[in-house]
Amino acid sequence: MRTDTPWGTLPAREHLLAGKADRPVLDVVIPVHNEETDLERCVARLHEHLTRTFPYGFRITVADNASTDRTPDIAAGLASGIAEVQAYRLEEKGRGRALRTVWSHSDAPVLAYMDVDLSTDLNALLPLVAPLISGHSDLAIGSRLTSNSRVVRGPKRELVSRAYNLILKSSLAARFSDAQCGFKAIRREVAQRLLPMVEDTGWFFDTELLVLAERAGLRIHEVPVDWVDDPHSSVHIVRTAAEDLKGVWRVGRALAVGALPLGRLARPFGDDPRDRELSGVPRGLARQLVGFCVVGAFSTLLYLLLYSLFRAGAGPQTANAAALLLSAVANTAANRRLTFGVRGRDRAVRHQAQGLVVFGIGLALTGGSLAALDAAAGSPSHGTELAVLVAANLAATVLRFLLFRAWVFPERHRAPDDMSDAIDTRWTA
């Protein structure tokens, strides 16, 4: 997995201006391989549509990856005959490789791509890129799987597409609805940071790009599209599906071990209106409280479940200690990543050790509550034990958050200028 991205966080998003005529705002890439039949018709139709409807300067780039038919000649002819068209030739196959190469060299602030068959209705192109131009979003994708989309395709492709996206949701916790639709856009400054981290050069390129962007907290805008399947598509469904599943496993493993420096893709604090500083509230506290409460709710459920399981074969103190220990390890790991945004394996053991100290304090509170209950009630019912433990855990939770914020993860609520230095130092080692 690639990790050689530039240092520092991303700048705040800004509305793009029309700019000079020699620098288009939008660069639409059409990756092709042996598409001599459809290429000229596709480019002519796209060019006519953009000329008629798009209010900014644009460019159409034909990215030919190792075609062996007349595709390179047709692309060169289009580039010489139409001012807004350019041709790019690669000697190796791979849609992802073609997109990464062209996007990496483009000077346009918004980069898009679409399939040469133009299965997606072009009326969705302006809604696709508008949130990127306005500064609202970082990436945008067309979706064939929303309730407002209108799609015409065979049952086989429909089943494969929905099954694949279900796999992404269940295995990688993806929240976007359609990873494979050949209709996407990205802001250039985001692409510059994100592309070096994407390893795939084929059809899984889209999915990997979206998963990493989503995990980094970037905003992905979805546009429902009208889409008509191309019955003559050259995509080999079985082989592509197998490669995609390998990619899912590779990315899932990298995310699980924290091998990706996703902190480099973070937007600065305050870029999102929901993140703006509240009067009298320390910076970052509101977001951390929400994350901590969510993690705490699931940790409490896990703790109660484990306690009930262990209580069937052990005494209350033993069951409480075992359940609290296991849930504490999970709680520290979840808060480390989700609440305080610490990624990677650096200092993970130290954080867990500090978390165990916090666990010891929680154990003393809950254990003392159980001892006091036993002394007062003799043989309390299981329901009474659970009620007392919930109350004791609430007190322990407040203390745990304060200790996490002030002692275990103190660097996660410093000023923004210090944050970029912390990220740089963490990933230089």
C-alpha angles and dihedrals in degrees: 000000000000117000103166099114125143116272127257134041125290119271121250114278116257134190109262118234124220090255130187124332092242093060116056120211093218130043113189112197121203109195110206139180118181094340100143091136099054106024102086093044091048096050093045092051094046093046092050091049095049093045091052101041113017113093096199135062114276144185132203115211121193107207106198111193111196099316115178099194130064094294095107092051092048091048091050091049092051091049092052093046102043121051095210094052127084131176127221123191125204123184095211129067125241132104091220091051091052094049094046092049096049096039091049092055099038120108094201115112092221120048124192139168138197136181118264093238090066091220088158117077108250092223086081093061098084093045087049097056100029095084089052093049092048092050094243098118142023100214135013131200136187114235128205093182103065122104091249096052121103113211134178114192142120124277093249095059091040091054093046093048095049093043091051094050090047088055090051092051094048099041105031099023090237114180099189113097106220123030099172105050107121094227116090142136137194138185112253097235089054092048091052091059099035104043097065088057094054110091103181119093099186138052095318089064092093094051095047091049092051096044093051092045092050094047089051090056097249117153116252117194118205125207121194109231140196106236134182119193119240105229090200096055113144094214112124102221100198096045092045092049091051092051090047092054090051088052092050090054093047096048093042091053092048091050093046094056094040093242095147123082094221091158088080089068096054120123116231118268111271097030088109112058089225089063098053118125116271120218110265094002119111114243113274094010097110094053093044092050091054092048093045092051092050092048090044093053093054092042091053091051090049091048094050091047092050092045091053091049095047093042090065090069105021143042122273096259094049093044091048094050094048094045093046093048095052094042091046092057090050091044094052092048092048094046091046092060106025104033104031099025098232110156133180130038097279109124091353092132091049092050091050091049091052088046089056090055088053087047089056090056090049090048091053091051096046094038091050090050091053091048091050091048092050091049092049101040104025100213107013121192121257091251091054091050091053093048092052091046091052091053092046091048091053090058091045090049094058090050091045092055092050092049093046092051098042102033117013100040105014093144093064096077102044124121117291094251090057091047095064090049090051091052092048093050094046094055099038092072 
